[in-house]
Amino acid sequence: MKTDIEIAQEAHLLPIRKVAENLGMQEDDLELYGKFKAKIAEEYIESIQDRKDGKLILVTAINPTPAGEGKTTTSIGLAQAFGKMGKNAILALREPSLGPCFGIKGGAAGGGYAQVVPMEELNLHFTGDFHAVTSANNLLAALLDNHIQQGNELGIDTRQVVWKRCMDMNDRVLRNIVVGLGAKADGTVREDHFVITVASEIMAILCLASDMRDLKERLGKIIVAYNYEGEAVTAAELGAVGAMAALLKDAMKPNLIQTLEHTPALVHGGPFANIAHGCNSIRATRTALKMADYVITEAGFGADLGAEKFFDIKCRMGGLRPDVAVLVATIRALKYNGGIPKAELADENMEALQSGIVNLEKHIENMQKYGVPIVVTLNSFITDTPAEIEYVRNFCEERNCEFALSKVWEKGGEGGIALAEKVLHTLATKQSDFHVLYEDALPLQEKIRIVAKEIYGARDVVYMPAAQTQLRKLEELGFGELPVCMAKTQYSLSDNPVLLGRPEDFVITVREAYVSAGAGFVVILTGAVMTMPGLPKKPAACQIDIRDDGVITGLF
């Protein structure tokens, strides 16, 4: 059986100019990055703003498990299926982070015969967007420490510096560090921290900004520290905005690539969903809606994280109204949620399936709370039995959800036609009544309570003393009307990663809260979730290599 990278390397790619031409674009509408990837020019984005929007299709999933779900693969296969059916469709996806690529997950370009390509370039450096975000972030950090060193005119309390450095790599030893050691000229000694680039506020800002003016306004609002009077000190006060925006100039432009079947894909931005808001950029999604009749996008991890943030943060800020949600599951993952070890998932086990399907049930209920019609799809495995598939089909249809089997990993677009037909049928017969889960005016703790109870199914929320103080101060500073961005483990509906299925009678523990004022949300840290991941015992990086002829191996 061929690996994902072998399939991608053997594929015939169209020059990206040809992919753009099929969209009615001219060469001047592109800024080429080699033969197979390009950025979309600002002038083109401006020129299509009067066009009617296409239909917006969100792909989300149950909670991830070691058994695999295939959300990105399903998104890509669905777009390819629309192409097979002669429909004008485009993908709007996130860019992969180097951290998971070299860590435990590997690449994030889809899989099998449902991939976006060039796969290696997308996973490794792509067009440099993440490096630009990292540089802008760390420029602000350097200007902050330099300001303190050069007299500290703003009266920054070095015990209340909240801006963190970042890098797009899993490196646990950088979570808590000390800077400024050495001579007096080497800076002020203080505790500092790193976050992974995809959890940084700059990444969130890039993905939520509508244009360059909005980007600069958001950058200026970033809170880097507090002064001795407890007042916020911003990036604008440090004079950092212009240089940061200059670094992000090209990163603001959506990237155009293609699938294995030449379906166009806008791949832009990549905030994590467990510790950030987990969606591609508003700019790319809005642009895609002007370019095609059907736009397929995805939100990270399970629907309790990615979809909730897509609806309550991205759609709220971007004025987006999704028309249908596709909820991805696998028989294997459902049985894993039912308590079966990974080694036994290939065996038919109706009892485990019936026990684990409650995880899917909760996600269906959650999506229905937003008023969006749902199509459930099973990402097919050869070990799935007819009895297992029929049980899931009946379960979904009893809950007013369309159901389709997806075989896109094996068959590409052809294997997604059944799913595409169900999506089209849903679009034609069911009206989306999309609405956010909570109103802006509610207090922050009430917003947290609503998400915890309605989406996670928690009995209650408890707050560490520091979190209570932080939330109170944020409301005093005027940030109470912002949405909340919940940082939580992706593996469970709860904040405890080992509680599978549909946990009951649990509490969510909030340990910290801080504002991303430029992004426009308040981050709520729950459980033991980390903003700088670590590498596993056997990192995926150890399997990656490059041959003498330049061909990359081991990337999956």
Disulfide bonds with the S-S distance in Angstrom:
none
